[in-house]
């Protein structure tokens, strides 16, 4: 299955061959490092022969990022709403060992920038979204303060160094929305940038492999018996989401749909974060018994 990034690399490779031919010709004809050529639309930054050769060599020998390897190995489809690749279905091989916790985290998606978004498979406990009842994650609310304070500090130093700041959509959504594109847009209308947050409803909907019956809030609510069997993010308990409608906070429940209420409520927490694109896979195949290991 061909991916967009693979296509891009192929196009770049062809351009590279053409430019390489010109560079080699120029290097033979004009052996000085100071010889320049007309760059045009080659995609290279350098107009110096030696510089172009160095650029092409670096590009040709560049290894794919861990994120790109996961996309290719898992045959992930590109999300139509954001530049991300989601794991979908009942139980995909997306388990990963993080913070020395074996198979307790799962890969939600891989970004086009190579970062890997992971989520705790189960709740780490229960607490209020905000002790003052606010739904504004960026305030910051109590849960935000906890996850990016005490919880972050509880992680190993290696795990902390692997987390990168990333964007989380915290915009207001429409109750019972039946348009996923609109919901993603509404969520991303307001962005919070930080290290640790929790999932949005649209992320839950996009990890469902049943695209006909389960990919909007309304459809998911109408078909919960089916939808909760085709989504690995389903959890048989309550858990907070970032999604809200004004002062109303949404949480997933054991029935597979989303309830709403005040942020005072005590509900489960599923930390969500992004790993740097610089990490390397050291073993595993992503299955629960053999999760990916990284360094």
Backbone torsions as a table, in degrees:
resi	resn	phi	psi	omega
1	UNK	NA	123.0	-176.5
2	UNK	-84.0	139.6	179.4
3	UNK	-109.5	157.7	-179.4
4	UNK	-59.3	-39.7	-177.9
5	UNK	-69.6	-28.5	177.0
6	UNK	-68.8	-43.7	177.7
7	UNK	-59.1	-43.9	179.5
8	UNK	-60.2	-42.7	-179.7
9	UNK	-66.0	-36.5	178.8
10	UNK	-65.1	-45.6	178.0
11	UNK	-59.8	-45.1	179.1
12	UNK	-62.1	-36.5	-179.4
13	UNK	-66.2	-42.9	178.9
14	UNK	-62.3	-45.6	177.2
15	UNK	-59.5	-39.9	-179.6
16	UNK	-61.6	-40.9	179.5
17	UNK	-62.4	-45.0	-179.8
18	UNK	-61.2	-47.4	-179.2
19	UNK	-65.9	-38.5	179.0
20	UNK	-58.3	-42.1	179.5
21	UNK	-60.8	-42.5	179.0
22	UNK	-66.7	-41.0	-178.7
23	UNK	-64.5	-42.4	179.0
24	UNK	-63.3	-42.3	178.0
25	UNK	-60.1	-44.8	-179.1
26	UNK	-66.5	-36.6	-178.4
27	UNK	-67.3	-36.8	178.6
28	UNK	-72.2	-41.9	-177.1
29	UNK	-74.4	-40.5	-179.2
30	UNK	-126.4	84.4	-171.9
31	UNK	-67.4	-7.3	-178.5
32	UNK	-71.6	142.3	176.0
33	UNK	-63.9	-20.0	-175.1
34	UNK	-86.2	-4.8	179.5
35	UNK	-65.3	135.2	178.9
36	UNK	-114.3	163.3	177.0
37	UNK	-139.4	163.5	179.1
38	UNK	-75.4	113.5	-174.6
39	UNK	-66.4	-44.2	-179.3
40	UNK	61.9	-129.0	-177.7
41	UNK	-112.5	33.4	-176.8
42	UNK	-67.6	-24.0	-176.2
43	UNK	92.0	-7.6	177.8
44	UNK	-88.2	150.6	179.3
45	UNK	-84.6	-34.3	-172.8
46	UNK	-79.2	144.5	170.1
47	UNK	-112.6	11.2	177.0
48	UNK	-101.7	134.5	-174.2
49	UNK	-56.1	-50.9	-178.8
50	UNK	-63.6	-38.4	179.0
51	UNK	-63.6	-40.3	179.3
52	UNK	-65.4	-40.8	178.2
53	UNK	-61.5	-44.8	179.5
54	UNK	-61.7	-41.0	179.6
55	UNK	-62.9	-47.0	-178.1
56	UNK	-65.0	-38.7	178.6
57	UNK	-63.4	-44.1	180.0
58	UNK	-62.6	-39.0	-178.9
59	UNK	-69.4	-41.5	-176.5
60	UNK	-71.1	-27.0	-177.8
61	UNK	-99.2	1.8	-178.4
62	UNK	-71.0	128.7	178.6
63	UNK	-82.5	147.0	176.8
64	UNK	-64.2	149.6	178.2
65	UNK	-70.4	164.8	176.4
66	UNK	-57.6	-40.8	178.3
67	UNK	-59.6	-43.1	179.1
68	UNK	-65.3	-37.3	177.5
69	UNK	-63.5	-42.1	-179.9
70	UNK	-65.2	-42.8	179.0
71	UNK	-57.7	-46.7	-177.4
72	UNK	-69.9	-46.9	-177.1
73	UNK	-65.1	-36.9	-177.1
74	UNK	-91.2	-0.1	179.4
75	UNK	56.2	46.8	-176.5
76	UNK	-78.9	140.6	177.3
77	UNK	-90.7	143.3	178.8
78	UNK	-70.8	135.2	178.3
79	UNK	-67.8	135.0	-178.6
80	UNK	-76.4	-7.7	-173.8
81	UNK	-107.6	-28.7	178.6
82	UNK	-140.5	165.3	179.3
83	UNK	-83.2	72.4	-178.2
84	UNK	-144.2	160.5	177.3
85	UNK	-124.4	116.8	-175.0
86	UNK	-97.9	143.9	166.3
87	UNK	-80.9	131.2	-178.4
88	UNK	-127.5	165.5	173.2
89	UNK	105.9	-176.0	-173.7
90	UNK	-70.9	-46.6	-177.1
91	UNK	-155.4	69.1	179.6
92	UNK	-70.6	164.1	177.9
93	UNK	-83.0	77.8	-177.8
94	UNK	-127.8	24.8	177.6
95	UNK	-79.0	144.0	-178.8
96	UNK	-144.7	142.1	175.8
97	UNK	-89.0	121.2	-179.3
98	UNK	-139.0	141.7	-178.9
99	UNK	58.0	33.5	-179.0
100	UNK	61.6	20.0	178.2
101	UNK	-102.2	108.9	-172.0
102	UNK	-77.8	116.3	175.5
103	UNK	60.4	25.3	177.1
104	UNK	-98.7	-7.5	177.3
105	UNK	-118.7	152.6	177.5
106	UNK	-133.5	148.1	178.6
107	UNK	-79.8	120.2	176.2
108	UNK	-80.5	-50.2	-176.0
109	UNK	-157.6	164.7	174.7
110	UNK	-121.0	129.1	179.9
111	UNK	-82.4	159.4	177.9
112	UNK	-64.8	-17.9	176.8
113	UNK	-86.3	3.7	177.3
114	UNK	89.8	-6.8	177.7
115	UNK	-72.2	151.1	-174.4
116	UNK	-118.5	116.1	-179.2
117	UNK	-89.7	122.1	-178.3
118	UNK	-120.7	160.0	-177.1
119	UNK	-141.9	143.0	175.3
120	UNK	-63.7	130.4	-175.5
121	UNK	-66.7	-34.8	178.9
122	UNK	-123.6	167.9	179.3
123	UNK	-69.1	144.1	177.5
124	UNK	-93.1	2.6	-178.0
125	UNK	145.0	-173.8	-178.0
126	UNK	-126.4	142.2	173.8
127	UNK	-162.5	167.4	178.0
128	UNK	-70.4	149.2	173.6
129	UNK	-62.6	-44.1	176.1
130	UNK	-152.8	133.8	-177.4
131	UNK	-68.3	-14.4	177.0
132	UNK	-104.9	2.9	176.8
133	UNK	84.0	11.0	-178.8
134	UNK	-76.2	151.5	175.0
135	UNK	-110.2	3.8	-177.6
136	UNK	-88.0	97.3	-177.0
137	UNK	-54.3	-35.3	-175.5
138	UNK	-79.6	0.8	-175.6
139	UNK	-54.5	-45.1	-1.6
140	UNK	-88.3	153.3	177.2
141	UNK	-77.4	170.5	-176.8
142	UNK	-56.6	-43.0	-177.7
143	UNK	-66.0	-39.9	176.8
144	UNK	-60.3	-47.8	-179.5
145	UNK	-60.2	-41.4	-179.4
146	UNK	-65.9	-49.8	-175.7
147	UNK	-63.9	-38.4	-177.4
148	UNK	-93.8	4.2	176.7
149	UNK	-116.8	-96.8	-175.4
150	UNK	-59.8	-42.2	-178.4
151	UNK	-66.3	-46.2	178.7
152	UNK	-58.2	-42.6	-179.0
153	UNK	-66.5	-22.8	-179.4
154	UNK	-78.4	-14.4	179.2
155	UNK	-75.2	156.9	177.7
156	UNK	-65.1	158.3	-180.0
157	UNK	-62.4	-35.4	177.9
158	UNK	-64.9	-44.5	-180.0
159	UNK	-62.9	-42.5	178.8
160	UNK	-59.0	-39.8	-177.8
161	UNK	-71.9	-18.7	-178.9
162	UNK	-87.6	-11.1	-179.2
163	UNK	-88.2	134.8	176.3
164	UNK	-115.8	151.4	172.8
165	UNK	-61.9	137.4	179.2
166	UNK	-143.5	169.2	-177.2
167	UNK	-92.9	134.6	177.2
168	UNK	-123.5	130.2	179.5
169	UNK	-79.0	119.5	-177.8
170	UNK	-122.8	20.4	-179.1
171	UNK	-71.4	162.3	-179.7
172	UNK	-73.1	132.3	178.9
173	UNK	-108.8	167.2	179.0
174	UNK	-92.3	131.1	178.6
175	UNK	-61.6	134.3	179.9
176	UNK	57.9	37.7	179.2
177	UNK	-60.2	139.8	178.4
178	UNK	-118.3	26.5	179.6
179	UNK	-140.2	103.5	-175.1
180	UNK	-65.9	-38.5	179.1
181	UNK	-60.2	-41.8	178.8
182	UNK	-65.6	-40.0	-178.8
183	UNK	-65.9	-44.3	177.8
184	UNK	-59.3	-42.3	178.9
185	UNK	-63.3	-41.9	179.3
186	UNK	-64.2	-43.5	178.8
187	UNK	-60.3	-43.3	-176.7
188	UNK	-82.9	1.9	176.2
189	UNK	-65.6	-27.9	174.7
190	UNK	-127.9	127.9	-176.1
191	UNK	-117.6	135.5	169.8
192	UNK	-112.1	130.9	179.9
193	UNK	-108.6	124.1	-179.1
194	UNK	-172.7	-168.9	-174.0
195	UNK	-90.7	-47.0	-173.8
196	UNK	-131.5	134.9	174.7
197	UNK	-143.0	-148.1	178.7
198	UNK	-137.1	168.5	-175.7
199	UNK	-71.5	160.4	170.0
200	UNK	-97.8	166.2	177.2
201	UNK	-65.8	-39.5	-177.7
202	UNK	-63.9	-32.3	177.1
203	UNK	-65.6	-40.1	176.4
204	UNK	-61.3	-44.8	-178.4
205	UNK	-65.2	-35.6	-177.0
206	UNK	-77.5	-13.4	175.8
207	UNK	-89.6	2.2	177.5
208	UNK	-86.0	130.5	-178.8
209	UNK	-81.0	-12.4	178.7
210	UNK	-88.3	89.3	-174.6
211	UNK	-75.1	-18.9	-178.4
212	UNK	-81.1	-36.4	-169.6
213	UNK	-113.0	-9.0	-164.9
214	UNK	-133.4	8.3	-170.1
215	UNK	-102.3	21.4	167.1
216	UNK	-138.1	163.5	179.0
217	UNK	-58.7	-44.6	-177.0
218	UNK	-66.0	-46.0	179.3
219	UNK	-63.2	-43.6	-179.9
220	UNK	-60.7	-39.6	178.9
221	UNK	-67.6	-36.0	-178.2
222	UNK	-78.0	-19.5	-173.6
223	UNK	-128.8	39.0	-172.4
224	UNK	-61.0	-37.7	-178.5
225	UNK	-60.5	-34.2	177.6
226	UNK	-82.8	-46.8	-170.9
227	UNK	-64.6	-34.5	-177.9
228	UNK	-73.3	-12.0	178.2
229	UNK	-92.3	-7.7	-177.8
230	UNK	-120.2	23.7	-178.8
231	UNK	-139.8	114.4	-178.5
232	UNK	-66.0	-18.6	179.9
233	UNK	-79.1	-12.0	178.6
234	UNK	-58.7	137.2	179.5
235	UNK	-134.1	135.2	-176.3
236	UNK	-81.8	49.2	177.0
237	UNK	-167.0	177.0	-179.0
238	UNK	-86.3	142.6	177.7
239	UNK	-152.7	139.7	-177.4
240	UNK	-69.2	148.8	168.2
241	UNK	-119.7	167.1	175.0
242	UNK	-76.7	-16.1	-172.1
243	UNK	-72.9	142.7	-179.4
244	UNK	-156.4	158.9	173.7
245	UNK	-122.2	89.6	-175.6
246	UNK	68.0	-118.9	-179.6
247	UNK	-89.3	6.8	-178.6
248	UNK	-99.6	124.5	178.4
249	UNK	-100.8	142.9	-180.0
250	UNK	-104.5	144.4	174.7
251	UNK	-141.5	146.7	174.8
252	UNK	-77.1	151.5	179.3
253	UNK	-128.0	175.9	-175.7
254	UNK	-66.2	-14.7	178.7
255	UNK	-87.4	-8.2	175.9
256	UNK	94.0	4.7	174.5
257	UNK	-120.5	-175.3	-172.4
258	UNK	-114.0	127.0	173.1
259	UNK	-96.8	168.8	176.7
260	UNK	-139.3	154.0	-179.8
261	UNK	-177.3	-166.0	-178.2
262	UNK	-76.7	149.9	176.4
263	UNK	-66.7	-9.5	176.2
264	UNK	-67.7	-23.7	-175.4
265	UNK	-62.0	146.5	179.0
266	UNK	-95.2	117.1	-172.1
267	UNK	-141.3	162.2	-176.7
268	UNK	-66.5	158.9	-176.1
269	UNK	-126.1	128.3	176.3
270	UNK	-122.1	89.2	-177.4
271	UNK	-54.9	140.5	-178.7
272	UNK	-133.1	135.6	-176.0
273	UNK	-156.2	169.9	179.3
274	UNK	-116.6	136.3	177.3
275	UNK	-95.3	144.6	-179.0
276	UNK	-59.3	149.2	178.3
277	UNK	-70.8	-8.8	-178.2
278	UNK	-82.8	-9.7	-178.1
279	UNK	-68.0	156.3	180.0
280	UNK	-119.7	142.2	173.6
281	UNK	-79.2	126.8	-179.7
282	UNK	-108.6	-6.1	179.1
283	UNK	170.4	177.3	177.8
284	UNK	86.6	162.3	177.5
285	UNK	-122.9	8.2	177.5
286	UNK	90.3	-6.6	178.1
287	UNK	-75.2	163.5	-177.1
288	UNK	-64.1	-35.4	179.6
289	UNK	-81.9	-15.0	-179.0
290	UNK	-142.9	65.2	-175.8
291	UNK	-65.5	158.1	173.9
292	UNK	-58.6	139.4	170.0
293	UNK	-114.1	146.9	-174.1
294	UNK	-136.6	164.3	172.6
295	UNK	-146.6	NA	NA
